[in-house]
Amino acid sequence: MVEASSEMNSNFRSEITATHEGESLNFCYQCSTCSGVCPVFRYNSKFNPRRIIENTLLGRKDRTVDSPTIWFCAVCHACTEKCPQGVKVSEIIIELKNLSSKKGLFPIHLQEEAKALLEFGMVSPSSKAILSRREKLGLPVIENAPPEEVRTLTSYTGFDKLVAGKKPMEGEIQRKEVVGE
């Protein structure tokens, strides 16, 4: 069902179809195979790949790029593998995420992971318990990448600026609000 409350923008559709895998968007005939094979949709009906593609086809930037829903995609590529028309659904969603992050719409949990990467050289720095378990299992110690090297590399790509000082997306709850930190 097409909802009239959202602005349709043909330039947005053209922007997506001009990307590397985006031209496959035009082949979608809304069969819902992508949603049928999506493990995220199975557990969270708010994330619907078919609906994301539909809204992209209709040029609804506010329902794709501006929506936190696109960030639920696990990028497992099941949708892309099973699409009978060869639509690169997961690649299109990645492009939507890229556009979203360029607008500063970056989920708080990913911001926190990115900040940890910049600070420690790893997203999840090894704790003493992890180091002890690895030693008992005979596994080598995993060294953190030198944070200054990580910061240098991320400054070249603009990643450091992308995640600096972002606010939570609309509807997001920060971790400390959930666990009472």
Backbone as CSV, one residue per row, in Angstrom:
resi,resn,N_x,N_y,N_z,CA_x,CA_y,CA_z,C_x,C_y,C_z
1,MET,0.835,-1.177,0.000,0.000,0.000,0.000,0.885,1.247,0.000
2,VAL,0.641,2.146,-0.890,1.407,3.385,-0.998,0.772,4.437,-0.100
3,GLU,1.583,5.017,0.776,1.092,6.058,1.671,1.460,7.417,1.096
4,ALA,0.492,8.315,1.046,0.687,9.619,0.415,1.403,10.631,1.302
5,SER,1.613,10.312,2.581,2.172,11.303,3.501,3.657,11.563,3.292
6,SER,4.322,10.748,2.525,5.758,10.885,2.324,6.045,11.533,0.972
7,GLU,7.011,12.445,0.967,7.368,13.138,-0.269,8.160,12.212,-1.191
8,MET,7.765,12.153,-2.444,8.465,11.337,-3.428,9.455,12.210,-4.181
9,ASN,10.659,11.684,-4.365,11.739,12.462,-4.951,12.460,11.603,-5.991
10,SER,12.209,11.862,-7.263,12.831,11.058,-8.320,14.341,11.254,-8.369
11,ASN,14.827,12.395,-7.908,16.279,12.615,-7.868,16.955,11.642,-6.913
12,PHE,16.273,11.341,-5.802,16.822,10.389,-4.837,16.948,9.005,-5.470
13,ARG,15.903,8.567,-6.156,15.962,7.272,-6.840,17.118,7.263,-7.839
14,SER,17.266,8.323,-8.592,18.359,8.416,-9.570,19.720,8.379,-8.891
15,GLU,19.818,9.001,-7.732,21.070,8.997,-6.968,21.460,7.562,-6.589
16,ILE,20.481,6.767,-6.193,20.749,5.375,-5.815,21.074,4.535,-7.047
17,THR,20.302,4.689,-8.113,20.542,3.865,-9.305,21.854,4.216,-10.001
18,ALA,22.406,5.370,-9.699,23.695,5.766,-10.287,24.886,5.129,-9.567
19,THR,24.640,4.482,-8.426,25.736,3.853,-7.682,26.101,2.515,-8.311
20,HIS,27.198,1.948,-7.844,27.759,0.721,-8.417,26.722,-0.395,-8.601
21,GLU,26.026,-0.767,-7.550,25.035,-1.849,-7.630,23.602,-1.321,-7.683
22,GLY,23.449,-0.020,-7.571,22.130,0.581,-7.472,21.244,0.435,-8.684
23,GLU,21.851,0.277,-9.868,21.004,0.171,-11.062,20.101,-1.058,-11.014
24,SER,20.473,-2.057,-10.210,19.638,-3.254,-10.090,18.293,-2.937,-9.431
25,LEU,18.202,-1.811,-8.733,16.954,-1.384,-8.099,15.801,-1.383,-9.101
26,ASN,16.072,-0.972,-10.313,15.032,-0.859,-11.341,14.405,-2.189,-11.737
27,PHE,15.042,-3.304,-11.371,14.523,-4.616,-11.753,13.548,-5.198,-10.731
28,CYS,13.397,-4.543,-9.591,12.551,-5.078,-8.520,11.079,-5.018,-8.913
29,TYR,10.384,-6.140,-8.771,8.945,-6.141,-9.008,8.165,-6.468,-7.734
30,GLN,8.800,-6.254,-6.575,8.147,-6.332,-5.272,7.535,-7.708,-4.981
31,CYS,8.286,-8.768,-5.217,7.798,-10.125,-4.972,7.891,-10.534,-3.505
32,SER,8.683,-9.826,-2.706,8.882,-10.076,-1.272,9.803,-11.246,-0.956
33,THR,10.508,-11.769,-1.943,11.470,-12.831,-1.656,12.505,-12.341,-0.656
34,CYS,12.941,-11.107,-0.801,13.954,-10.544,0.101,13.482,-10.571,1.552
35,SER,12.244,-10.198,1.786,11.707,-10.214,3.147,11.511,-11.641,3.642
36,GLY,11.132,-12.523,2.742,10.905,-13.920,3.114,12.151,-14.642,3.585
37,VAL,13.313,-14.256,3.074,14.561,-14.922,3.470,15.352,-14.135,4.507
38,CYS,14.890,-12.959,4.867,15.643,-12.082,5.771,15.537,-12.554,7.226
39,PRO,16.679,-12.907,7.847,16.630,-13.340,9.249,16.248,-12.212,10.207
40,VAL,16.560,-10.979,9.865,16.192,-9.855,10.733,14.684,-9.648,10.693
41,PHE,14.090,-9.672,9.504,12.642,-9.493,9.357,11.879,-10.579,10.108
42,ARG,12.435,-11.772,10.143,11.800,-12.889,10.840,11.556,-12.543,12.317
43,TYR,12.460,-11.763,12.917,12.352,-11.425,14.337,11.964,-9.975,14.606
44,ASN,12.011,-9.150,13.574,11.673,-7.736,13.747,10.977,-7.245,12.481
45,SER,9.663,-7.234,12.520,8.897,-6.871,11.322,9.040,-5.399,10.939
46,LYS,9.647,-4.582,11.817,9.904,-3.184,11.451,10.939,-3.099,10.338
47,PHE,11.829,-4.095,10.278,12.829,-4.119,9.207,12.286,-4.985,8.081
48,ASN,11.893,-4.359,6.997,11.289,-5.063,5.874,12.041,-4.672,4.599
49,PRO,12.933,-5.547,4.111,13.718,-5.201,2.918,12.857,-4.815,1.713
50,ARG,11.738,-5.514,1.519,10.873,-5.180,0.386,10.357,-3.757,0.517
51,ARG,9.972,-3.363,1.722,9.460,-2.013,1.947,10.564,-0.975,1.744
52,ILE,11.777,-1.291,2.173,12.905,-0.369,1.975,13.148,-0.159,0.483
53,ILE,13.128,-1.249,-0.280,13.318,-1.141,-1.735,12.156,-0.376,-2.359
54,GLU,10.934,-0.654,-1.921,9.766,0.071,-2.433,9.917,1.574,-2.191
55,ASN,10.268,1.942,-0.972,10.423,3.362,-0.651,11.565,4.001,-1.427
56,THR,12.599,3.234,-1.714,13.706,3.749,-2.524,13.249,3.939,-3.969
57,LEU,12.520,2.966,-4.496,11.971,3.087,-5.853,11.080,4.321,-5.986
58,LEU,10.333,4.608,-4.930,9.414,5.746,-4.953,10.089,7.064,-4.590
59,GLY,11.383,7.013,-4.286,12.118,8.233,-3.979,11.842,8.791,-2.602
60,ARG,11.467,7.946,-1.681,11.129,8.391,-0.323,12.363,8.375,0.579
61,LYS,13.114,9.400,0.474,14.349,9.519,1.254,14.056,9.524,2.754
62,ASP,12.964,10.168,3.146,12.614,10.251,4.570,12.309,8.887,5.174
63,ARG,11.906,7.931,4.366,11.579,6.594,4.874,12.722,5.605,4.702
64,THR,13.801,6.062,4.140,14.959,5.176,3.964,16.171,5.775,4.661
65,VAL,16.778,6.754,4.058,18.003,7.367,4.580,17.775,7.984,5.958
66,ASP,16.635,8.594,6.174,16.361,9.279,7.437,15.810,8.346,8.517
67,SER,15.623,7.089,8.204,15.018,6.143,9.141,16.069,5.251,9.803
68,PRO,15.984,5.067,11.122,16.933,4.169,11.784,16.738,2.705,11.391
69,THR,15.630,2.384,10.757,15.330,1.004,10.389,16.383,0.390,9.473
70,ILE,16.975,1.162,8.575,17.964,0.591,7.647,19.161,0.010,8.382
71,TRP,19.431,0.515,9.579,20.593,0.063,10.343,20.379,-1.307,10.965
72,PHE,19.159,-1.854,10.907,18.899,-3.195,11.425,19.489,-4.268,10.514
73,CYS,19.770,-3.936,9.275,20.276,-4.915,8.301,21.584,-5.525,8.788
74,ALA,21.630,-6.852,8.803,22.828,-7.576,9.239,23.817,-7.788,8.095
75,VAL,23.471,-7.379,6.901,24.300,-7.511,5.702,24.736,-8.972,5.508
76,CYS,23.776,-9.884,5.661,24.059,-11.313,5.448,23.974,-11.673,3.964
77,HIS,23.386,-10.805,3.171,23.241,-10.939,1.719,22.259,-12.033,1.284
78,ALA,21.475,-12.596,2.213,20.487,-13.611,1.837,19.500,-13.043,0.820
79,CYS,19.091,-11.797,1.013,18.141,-11.145,0.105,18.712,-11.042,-1.306
80,THR,19.956,-10.646,-1.386,20.618,-10.484,-2.682,20.804,-11.837,-3.363
81,GLU,21.178,-12.849,-2.589,21.399,-14.187,-3.151,20.120,-14.801,-3.698
82,LYS,18.987,-14.523,-3.060,17.729,-15.172,-3.443,16.857,-14.355,-4.389
83,CYS,17.186,-13.099,-4.628,16.334,-12.255,-5.464,16.241,-12.813,-6.886
84,PRO,15.028,-13.121,-7.355,14.881,-13.683,-8.705,15.207,-12.687,-9.820
85,GLN,15.264,-11.407,-9.483,15.551,-10.374,-10.477,16.982,-9.862,-10.401
86,GLY,17.758,-10.390,-9.454,19.147,-9.960,-9.327,19.310,-8.585,-8.700
87,VAL,18.300,-8.140,-7.941,18.410,-6.852,-7.252,19.420,-7.008,-6.120
88,LYS,20.352,-6.110,-6.049,21.404,-6.146,-5.023,20.883,-5.444,-3.763
89,VAL,19.913,-6.077,-3.127,19.206,-5.465,-1.996,20.172,-5.033,-0.897
90,SER,21.049,-5.938,-0.468,21.959,-5.601,0.631,22.918,-4.482,0.242
91,GLU,23.348,-4.456,-1.007,24.245,-3.386,-1.463,23.517,-2.041,-1.504
92,ILE,22.264,-2.075,-1.877,21.461,-0.845,-1.887,21.266,-0.345,-0.457
93,ILE,21.027,-1.262,0.470,20.873,-0.864,1.874,22.183,-0.296,2.410
94,ILE,23.310,-0.867,2.015,24.610,-0.306,2.412,24.740,1.128,1.896
95,GLU,24.337,1.366,0.664,24.390,2.722,0.105,23.476,3.664,0.890
96,LEU,22.300,3.182,1.272,21.389,3.998,2.079,22.021,4.329,3.434
97,LYS,22.709,3.353,4.027,23.413,3.597,5.298,24.516,4.637,5.107
98,ASN,25.235,4.540,4.000,26.288,5.530,3.725,25.706,6.935,3.622
99,LEU,24.604,7.072,2.903,23.953,8.380,2.779,23.446,8.868,4.131
100,SER,22.912,7.955,4.915,22.423,8.302,6.246,23.555,8.806,7.134
101,SER,24.674,8.101,7.121,25.798,8.511,7.974,26.383,9.847,7.522
102,LYS,26.368,10.111,6.223,26.853,11.408,5.730,25.971,12.559,6.211
103,LYS,24.707,12.252,6.492,23.793,13.265,7.031,23.926,13.384,8.546
104,GLY,24.802,12.571,9.133,24.970,12.597,10.584,24.010,11.686,11.317
105,LEU,23.283,10.866,10.586,22.334,9.935,11.195,23.031,8.587,11.365
106,PHE,23.621,8.413,12.519,24.495,7.280,12.786,24.061,6.698,14.121
107,PRO,23.611,5.445,14.195,23.107,4.891,15.458,24.120,4.985,16.595
108,ILE,23.617,5.263,17.776,24.472,5.502,18.934,25.357,4.297,19.250
109,HIS,24.844,3.070,19.084,25.676,1.905,19.410,26.876,1.813,18.472
110,LEU,26.703,2.202,17.229,27.834,2.204,16.296,28.781,3.360,16.593
111,GLN,28.233,4.474,17.055,29.082,5.603,17.448,29.979,5.196,18.608
112,GLU,29.397,4.484,19.581,30.169,4.053,20.744,31.275,3.079,20.342
113,GLU,30.963,2.159,19.415,31.980,1.228,18.931,33.085,1.974,18.181
114,ALA,32.698,2.939,17.384,33.686,3.712,16.626,34.590,4.512,17.558
115,LYS,33.999,5.088,18.588,34.807,5.847,19.551,35.774,4.934,20.296
116,ALA,35.338,3.707,20.613,36.237,2.738,21.257,37.383,2.379,20.319
117,LEU,37.085,2.212,19.039,38.126,1.920,18.054,39.158,3.041,18.015
118,LEU,38.687,4.273,18.002,39.599,5.416,17.962,40.417,5.543,19.248
119,GLU,39.810,5.190,20.373,40.497,5.341,21.662,41.452,4.192,21.968
120,PHE,41.018,2.948,21.684,41.791,1.777,22.099,42.444,0.999,20.958
121,GLY,42.052,1.285,19.721,42.575,0.517,18.595,41.778,-0.750,18.338
122,MET,40.735,-0.992,19.115,39.823,-2.136,18.963,38.426,-1.682,19.367
123,VAL,37.427,-2.337,18.816,36.055,-2.029,19.206,35.787,-2.569,20.606
124,SER,36.290,-3.769,20.881,36.123,-4.402,22.198,37.490,-4.748,22.750
125,PRO,38.095,-3.851,23.503,39.414,-4.148,24.063,39.358,-5.398,24.936
126,SER,40.410,-6.199,24.887,40.449,-7.442,25.655,40.494,-7.155,27.148
127,SER,39.623,-7.829,27.877,39.615,-7.717,29.336,40.564,-8.762,29.917
128,LYS,40.839,-8.667,31.211,41.702,-9.655,31.867,41.087,-11.044,31.767
129,ALA,39.767,-11.137,31.899,39.087,-12.433,31.811,39.265,-13.055,30.428
130,ILE,39.139,-12.266,29.390,39.320,-12.764,28.021,40.764,-13.207,27.817
131,LEU,41.698,-12.399,28.263,43.115,-12.749,28.120,43.422,-14.055,28.845
132,SER,42.858,-14.234,30.031,43.067,-15.454,30.812,42.491,-16.674,30.089
133,ARG,41.279,-16.556,29.548,40.662,-17.669,28.808,41.473,-18.024,27.576
134,ARG,41.927,-17.016,26.860,42.732,-17.274,25.658,44.011,-18.019,26.030
135,GLU,44.624,-17.614,27.140,45.857,-18.265,27.583,45.584,-19.728,27.932
136,LYS,44.492,-20.008,28.673,44.124,-21.382,29.047,43.850,-22.245,27.821
137,LEU,43.320,-21.638,26.777,43.020,-22.364,25.537,44.222,-22.457,24.605
138,GLY,45.316,-21.856,25.002,46.521,-21.891,24.174,46.452,-20.970,22.967
139,LEU,45.603,-19.969,23.043,45.460,-19.025,21.932,46.410,-17.849,22.128
140,PRO,46.885,-17.279,21.039,47.812,-16.151,21.174,47.104,-14.894,21.689
141,VAL,47.884,-14.024,22.270,47.372,-12.735,22.734,47.059,-11.876,21.510
142,ILE,45.908,-11.243,21.538,45.547,-10.328,20.452,45.896,-8.922,20.910
143,GLU,46.798,-8.325,20.191,47.231,-6.968,20.533,46.278,-5.952,19.908
144,ASN,46.008,-4.904,20.654,45.247,-3.790,20.096,46.104,-3.110,19.038
145,ALA,45.450,-2.648,17.999,46.165,-1.826,17.024,46.561,-0.536,17.733
146,PRO,47.726,0.002,17.435,48.113,1.258,18.085,47.074,2.352,17.794
147,PRO,46.436,2.885,18.840,45.370,3.879,18.633,45.794,5.069,17.780
148,GLU,47.045,5.505,17.920,47.480,6.659,17.123,47.502,6.316,15.633
149,GLU,47.843,5.059,15.293,47.808,4.643,13.883,46.369,4.572,13.380
150,VAL,45.485,4.048,14.221,44.067,3.974,13.851,43.525,5.379,13.608
151,ARG,43.853,6.304,14.499,43.377,7.688,14.333,43.944,8.326,13.066
152,THR,45.205,8.033,12.744,45.803,8.567,11.516,45.061,8.041,10.292
153,LEU,44.832,6.724,10.261,44.120,6.125,9.124,42.698,6.662,9.006
154,THR,42.010,6.767,10.139,40.625,7.238,10.075,40.532,8.714,9.713
155,SER,41.584,9.474,10.013,41.559,10.888,9.617,41.683,11.025,8.101
156,TYR,42.410,10.104,7.458,42.529,10.135,5.995,41.201,9.822,5.313
157,THR,40.415,8.947,5.920,39.146,8.548,5.312,37.977,9.437,5.717
158,GLY,38.173,10.249,6.759,37.091,11.089,7.253,36.213,10.383,8.279
159,PHE,36.559,9.137,8.596,35.773,8.358,9.559,35.720,9.034,10.922
160,ASP,36.828,9.598,11.350,36.881,10.247,12.669,35.875,11.395,12.763
161,LYS,35.738,12.164,11.701,34.785,13.280,11.696,33.343,12.783,11.585
162,LEU,33.178,11.660,10.900,31.852,11.087,10.701,31.201,10.722,12.029
163,VAL,31.990,10.214,12.962,31.420,9.732,14.222,31.564,10.711,15.380
164,ALA,32.293,11.779,15.187,32.546,12.723,16.283,31.299,13.523,16.637
165,GLY,30.935,13.498,17.890,29.878,14.363,18.408,28.495,14.158,17.836
166,LYS,28.178,12.970,17.371,26.842,12.729,16.828,25.851,12.519,17.961
167,LYS,24.612,12.866,17.687,23.539,12.652,18.645,22.789,11.383,18.240
168,PRO,22.083,10.758,19.195,21.311,9.562,18.846,20.265,9.883,17.781
169,MET,19.976,8.888,16.944,18.929,9.051,15.943,17.583,9.111,16.657
170,GLU,16.602,9.683,16.000,15.271,9.783,16.576,14.765,8.392,16.955
171,GLY,14.247,8.276,18.166,13.704,7.005,18.623,14.721,6.108,19.304
172,GLU,15.989,6.479,19.292,17.011,5.657,19.936,17.104,5.980,21.414
173,ILE,17.441,4.972,22.168,17.671,5.148,23.595,19.136,4.845,23.838
174,GLN,19.807,5.744,24.515,21.212,5.509,24.804,21.336,4.402,25.837
175,ARG,22.424,3.659,25.762,22.662,2.515,26.633,22.512,2.888,28.105
176,LYS,23.070,4.000,28.533,23.012,4.361,29.946,21.581,4.607,30.408
177,GLU,20.687,4.998,29.495,19.288,5.170,29.866,18.622,3.821,30.092
178,VAL,19.091,2.796,29.384,18.502,1.464,29.487,19.006,0.741,30.729
179,VAL,20.313,0.777,30.972,20.898,0.027,32.085,21.100,0.869,33.333
180,GLY,20.765,2.136,33.286,20.837,2.999,34.451,22.235,3.411,34.855
181,GLU,23.123,3.556,33.895,24.492,3.996,34.198,24.511,5.463,34.551
